[in-house]
Amino acid sequence: MKRTIATAVALAFLGTAAMADEKVSDAEAAKIKEAVAAWGCEGGTYEKETEGTGVFEAEDVKCKGGQYDVRLDKDFKVFVITKD
């Protein structure tokens, strides 16, 4: 029983580490900022998904209607905006 619990905990930590996002480069951050500004928004924190999808995230972006999370494709085109 203890071994099963230890294995489950270890797998949970490994799964979390594998799904962690990474920092974007300065050039990528500038492109994300430009794309977000085109929607009339600013600020937030920027990350790149590590799953190999090429998806970028701008979290806690401030817009006129509130605070949002924005997802951009590998070409820095916005494809999802969700209210935070």
N, C-alpha and C positions, 0 to 999 in steps of 0.2 A: 504494500500500500504506500509506504513512504517513497519507494522508488518511483512509483507511478506519479505521485504528486511532484517529486523533484523533476521528473522528466517533463511534465506539463508546464511547470514554471520555467524551465530552461527553454523550451520551445516557444513560450510566450515572449521571452526576452529576445530570442533570436529572430522571431518574426517581427518584432518591433524594430530591431536594428536594421533589418533588411528593408523595411518600409520607410526609413528615415529620409527626409529630404535633405538636399545639399544647398549650400550657398550658391548664389549666382555670381558671375563675373561682373566687373564694372560695366562692360559693354552690354551684357544681357540686362542688367539693372536699368541702364539708360533706355533700352528699347521697351522694357516693361513699363517704365515710368511714362514714356511717350504714349504708349497704347492706352494706359489708364487715363492719362490727361485728355486724350481724344474723346473719352466718355464723360468728361467734366469732373473727374475725380483726382484725388492726390493722396500721397502718403502711403502708409502700409509697410509691410515687410515682404520681401520677395524671396522665393525659394524655387528650386527645380526638383521635380520628382525624380527619384533614382531608379524607378522601375523600367527605364529605357523608353518611356513614352514620348519624351521630349516636351512634356507639359510643364508650364511654369505656373506658379501661384503667387498672387498678390493678396495678402491677408490684411484685414482690418483697414481697408481703403476707405477714405472719407469722401462721400458724395453728397450732393444737396439733399437727397432723400434719406440719408443715414450712413451707416457703416456697412461695408460689403466685403465679400471675398470674391476675387476675380481669378478665373482660370484662362490661360492663354495657350495656344498651340505652339508648335516648334517655330512657326513663322511669326510669332508674337501677335496673333489675331485672337481677340477675345471670343471665347465660345461659351462661357458660363459666368453669370454674375448672380451671386446669392446674397440675400440680406443676412448680415451677421447677427 
